[in-house]
C-alpha cells in the first residue's frame, strides 16, 4: 500500500493555473488530479491510453474530434478510447477540478513533453 496525499503528490503546471498532481501509478494504470482555471482548455490531442475523466468540482466540457460536446458536472465522467482525439475545457466561471485515470499508465509529464514539442 502507498498513501499519496494531494498535498505531497508529484505536481506540475503545464500552463499557468493548470495544475496536475500524480495520485497513483504503475505500468498498468495512472491516476491524476487536476485543476483548470476558468476558460482553460487543453489542446485537441490523442494518446494510446484509455482515459476516464471525472469532474469533481465546477463544470467541464469534453469535445471530440467530430465536435461533439459533453458537459460534465460534479460526479459525471467521460471515457475516451485509445487514440481518440479530444480536449477538456473548464466551461464554468470558477476553478474546475477533476480526476483522470489512464490505462495503461501515461507518463506523468505528458503535457510538458507535448507542449515542448509544440514550441519547437
N, C-alpha and C positions, 0 to 999 in steps of 0.2 A: 504494500500500500504506500502511496506517496501523496501527501496532502500538499496542495498548492493553493495558497491564498491569493485572492485578487490583488492584495497589497504587495505580494512579493513574487508574482509570476514574471517571467521574462516579458518585457514590454518594448514596443517601438511605435513611432508615429510615422507612417508612410507619407503623410501630408499633414500640415498644421491642423490640429484638432481631431484628426482621425487616429484614434488610439487602438492598439491591438495588444492583448495580453494572452500568452500561452497558458492554458489551464491544464492540459494533459496531452501526452503524445507518446506514440510508439510507431513502429513501422506500419501498423495496421490502421491507426486512427489518430487524428489530431483534433483538439478542441480549442477554440479561441473565443475569448470575449472581445467585443469591440464597442467603441463609442464613435458616433458620427455626428458632427455638428450640423445644425440646421442648414439645409441646402446642399450638403456634401453628397457627391455621388462617386462611386468607384467607376473607373473606365470599363467599357464593354470588354470582356476578357473571357478566356477559356482556361481550363486546366484538366488534366486527366483524371482527377479525383471526382467521386460523387460528392455533393455538398448538400447539407441541410442547414438552412439559415433560419434561426428562431428569433423573433422580435421579443425583447423583454421589457422595453420601455420606448414610448414615443410611437412614431409611425414610419414604417419603412416601405419603400416601393421597390419591387423587383421587376426588372424588364428583361425580356429575352430578345434574341436577335431578330425575331419577327415583329417586334414592337409590342408584344403582349405585355400588359402591365397588371401586376397584382399588388394590392395594398395589404400590408401586414400590420395588425395592431398587436399589443402585448398578448402573448400566448399563441400567436399564429406562426406558422412556419411555411417554408417553401423548399422543395427539393429540386436540385439541378443534376441532370445526368452528366456523366463524364464528357468533357469536351463540348458541352452546351454553352454557347455564347450567352452571357448575362452580365448585368450590373445591378448594384443595390444602392439605392438613394435614400437619404433622410427626407421624407416627404412632409415633415412637420415643421413647426416653428421653433421647437426646442430640441435639446440633445436627444438623440435616439441611441439605444443600446441593444445589443443582441449577442447571440452565440452562434458561431459557425462550427460545424462538425464536418471533417473531411475523411473519406475512406477510399483508398488507403491514405495514410498521412500525407499532408502537404508541408513543404518546407515553411518554417515559421517566418522566414524573411522573404517570402514570395513577392510581396508588394515592393520591398526595397529593390529587389533584383529587377522586377518588371518596370518600375519607374526609372531606374538607372538605364535600362536598355532603351527606353523611350527618349532619354536625353542624348543618347549617342548619335 
